[in-house]
Amino acid sequence: MPGEDFGDSMQSVLGEVGDLPYVPELPSRGATAGLIGRTLGMITALGADLQPAGWRLTDAPGVDHRRARSLVAQDLDSVEELMQGSGRVVKVQVVGPWTLAAAVERPRGDKILADHGARRELAQALAEGIRDHVADVRRRLGVATVVVQLDEPALPVVLGGGVPTASGFSRHRSVSAADAAQAIDWQVDAIIGTGASSVVHCCAAEVPFRLFQETAVQAVSFDLSLLTRPQYDDVAEWTESGRELWPGAIPALEPAGRPPSGADVTRRVLAWWSALGYSEPETVPSTVVTPACGLAGASPAWARQALSLAAKVAENLSGEGG
């Protein structure tokens, strides 16, 4: 979400989203509140600190790592105050193991991605951090259902061997699909083990649906505008396996000209489902409608409108049977 006022953002979420509120991230508050810093703040088994080149693992937590942990706790204090006793479902987000390994450096430099042992250790520490975080959320809020979203925007680049080395003159070797699936499954096992449910979010092009099919992840969230016709077979296979799709049908940034209406987006989503073989609205599988990607770059007004649009489209689809 945009801005630096967590309480205001959380109230916007609770007011607009409907049945699936989430704990927002506000990266405008600095690196400790960004995608990577926030997830590192949930990991207690490893130390980290912020260097000029970004986050790096250390022997003990540095001051920035401790600030990131403190910020997560402070935000959950606010969520607890606003949601206590509501009994609602809540979604939390963490960076997945491969985007994390592509962004964080080893103590000696260069990305964790370059070291098989280091990335394994990071993935296992992340799984333990997820267990602890879900337990804390459930203890604070008393909610029966927690949804954990694994953010993996860098996964297609990792699989394609496109992550640059520290020198910038070469690229890290690609990760095999088997290794990628195993690390994701460690996270999913941790999530399911807490009684929570899992969704993996990838807002990049070439979402690896076939890889996700080899994991136990329960839903995939993606940017609908980037989905190509050659991927439709993989998407259809995913749906036929009984797992969910979360199409990102709402623009993350305010469009030039007239913004789409709830009816516009509903027609677009139904047309997409029809292309997948679900031509009758009442046959459309259960669908979670989301913004295409994070809203941190949007204006506060558009962020609220985007959430409201997603809720309206979901309501329309429910009325159509989807």
HELIX and SHEET records of a PDB file:
HELIX    1   1 PHE A    6  GLU A   16  1                                  11    
HELIX    2   2 PRO A   27  ARG A   29  5                                   3    
HELIX    3   3 ALA A   31  ALA A   33  5                                   3    
HELIX    4   4 LEU A   35  LEU A   40  1                                   6    
HELIX    5   5 VAL A   63  MET A   83  1                                  21    
HELIX    6   6 PRO A   97  ALA A  103  1                                   7    
HELIX    7   7 ILE A  112  ALA A  114  5                                   3    
HELIX    8   8 HIS A  116  LEU A  141  1                                  26    
HELIX    9   9 LEU A  155  LEU A  159  1                                   5    
HELIX   10  10 ALA A  177  GLY A  193  1                                  17    
HELIX   11  11 PHE A  209  GLN A  213  1                                   5    
HELIX   12  12 LEU A  224  LEU A  226  5                                   3    
HELIX   13  13 ARG A  229  GLN A  231  5                                   3    
HELIX   14  14 TYR A  232  GLU A  240  1                                   9    
HELIX   15  15 GLY A  262  ALA A  275  1                                  14    
HELIX   16  16 PRO A  281  THR A  283  5                                   3    
HELIX   17  17 PRO A  300  GLU A  320  1                                  21    
SHEET    1   A 2 GLY A  47  GLN A  51  0                                        
SHEET    2   A 2 GLY A  54  THR A  58 -1                                        
SHEET    1   B 6 VAL A  90  VAL A  95  0                                        
SHEET    2   B 6 VAL A 146  ASP A 151  1                                        
SHEET    3   B 6 SER A 197  CYS A 202  1                                        
SHEET    4   B 6 ALA A 219  ASP A 223  1                                        
SHEET    5   B 6 GLU A 244  ILE A 250  1                                        
SHEET    6   B 6 THR A 290  PRO A 291  1                                        
END                                                                             
